[in-house]
Amino acid sequence: MIAAASCLPTAVPEAAFRKPEGVLAIVCPGQGAQTPGLLSPWLELPGLSDHLARLAEACGVDLLRHGTVSDAETIRDTAVAQPLIVACGLLALGELFPDRTAGALVDPDRVVALGGHSVGEITATAAAGVLDETTAMRFVGVRGREMAAAATVTATGMSAVLGGDAAEVTAVLEREGLTPANVNGAGQVVAAGTLDQLAALTASPPARARVIPLQVAGAFHTVHMAPAVAALAREAALAAPRDPEVRLLSNADGTAVDDGTEVMRRLVAQVSNPVRWDLCIETLAALGTTAILELPPAGTLANLAKRAMRGVQVVALRTPDDLEAARALVTEHANGPTTAADGEAGTPLVDRTGRQGGQA
């Protein structure tokens, strides 16, 4: 993920945005959203065991065991957590859009945008039709293993900083040599660095802010993950990405990317650069989003949306019990053309050279 977002969303006149009666976005959670047994209720649905077996074969991880009986410490392992989260999202997409057998896994006439937080961007990339499920799972399998290996080089971690003055939070992180690895909006920043740096932050936090250590294995989205980049780039070179069929937001800077090759470049860069989910939220708001559906394991992004996008309808798809509400939300939305090629989209696109809106 790109730390100093050089392609920030530009100001567009309000009238330029297409605002249909209902505008639905689907978002995909990242690492930390996993819980023990998260796949058990999904595997009670017909055909999902076979679907999961195919996903597990592609990524080389025993998803059945880890998604049903493994404990919290086991699925905290980055090499396990990342494929597990993406697989869970793909299983849910198959239930939401059962007629999508090729290309985008969502209906482009009902979904105006897709976005994913950290590893969730791989789920979103498959949903947009850039990668097929097998390639997406193979890619996330490599990502998880390489990031887990990178995390063993130095003792690092992450802590959430909730509240406080934004400028003071930034100053304190700089003082301690920490990276704002996730800027999530709604007053939430995740700091990442060495365990000593995080301990110093806990001992002397920003005024009126809470610091909560996170149960993760390393300082993700920082320079500490640089060893994983080369291996992931080699894996990305084996993919045959297609251009997105649905507007796909990059969590590097909140822009929509319309070229599959550029999507893959950003997925690789993402592992050692910050997530700017706050900018994705800004883009969703600018699109006139009226409803947000979070794929499983849902909850985190739904809660952020409730705080940052007041008045927007939010559905968190946690288990099959939530499918009825999720399907109703999808059925209610028929937005017309929503692909990245839609000239009336109203959100800055990154062109095939990687430049926003074709500008230098």
Phi, psi and omega in degrees: 000144191272116189296304183264081188314104183272352181238059182291148177304132180271159180289130179234134180307142183305323183292342183284342182278134175278122183236086178290178185304319178221136182235112185256130171242146176245131181237153188233126187285165180250191184298142185107343180278345184290146176223152179303137178075016186298334182270346186306310181293330180291326183286354173281347179277145182301133173085348186284335176296318178293320178299314181297322180299321178293319179294320180295319179298322183292322185264347179075028180234140178284081184292329179298311181293313185289335180271357182234314187240345181294146182275177186299321181294321180296314183277359171287335178305124183305321181294338178264314187300316186294309176298326181296317181294314181295317180299318180299317178296320180292322177299316181294321178299322178297330178279328181284322184231069187293342182273355182274102184255348180207154180072218181300140180273357176242164179278113182298342179275356182237345183242121184274334182200153175234143176208153179221144179268120179057237182298338177299341178292336175291318175302314181296324180295319176292320180298327180279354178090009180288317177238146170283168185299319182297315180294319179299317181289323177297318181296315182290332175297315177295316180303311181298315181293317183290323178290325176297318179294319180297327182291344181275349184292316180225146178286106184227172179191194183216148175223138176278136175248114185250124178083194182084166176286132186301317181294320180291322177301314179300316182296319181293319178297318178297319180301322182269000180074024181266156178256132171285083191290327175231118172254102194263351185081176179055035176073025182236123175232138176253119180269146181221144178170201180288161180296326177295318179296320179292324177296322178294323178295317179297321182289330182221074184282167173299152179300140176060027178236148174256140177246122183238111177299139181258148180274072177233162189270353184189180179272081181289153179062037175222179179296341178294343179265004182306324180300339181277343189295314184298316180295321180290325177296321177295320178293320180297327181293340179276345182282160175237075186292147173254162176290145182299140175268347178229146181306124185243116182274138176270130179279006172286324186207006177082359180277159173273136182248126187255007183234127184299322180295320178292325176301314181294320178301318181289325177298323178290311182297333185303324189295335182244015180226154187294154173269126177251071180293334177300324180284329173296318178298319178300317180295317178299320178295319180295331177286353182078029181302129179251346181211141178231131176246122176260127178288160178287155358283104192275163175143307186296307182289328176298317180293321176298319180296321179298325181278324186267339184232072183303136177090350179278135178288131184233130174236125176260113181273093184268313183223172177302340177297339180267358184297322181300314179294321180293317179295322178297320179296316179296317182297326182290344187248118174225093193266000186077194184301129181227016183285166180297340180277354181295113184292348180255022186296323177083003176240138182302135176256152172261122186279185188289351174265357181089007181260142182290131172057021180077005181267153179288000000 
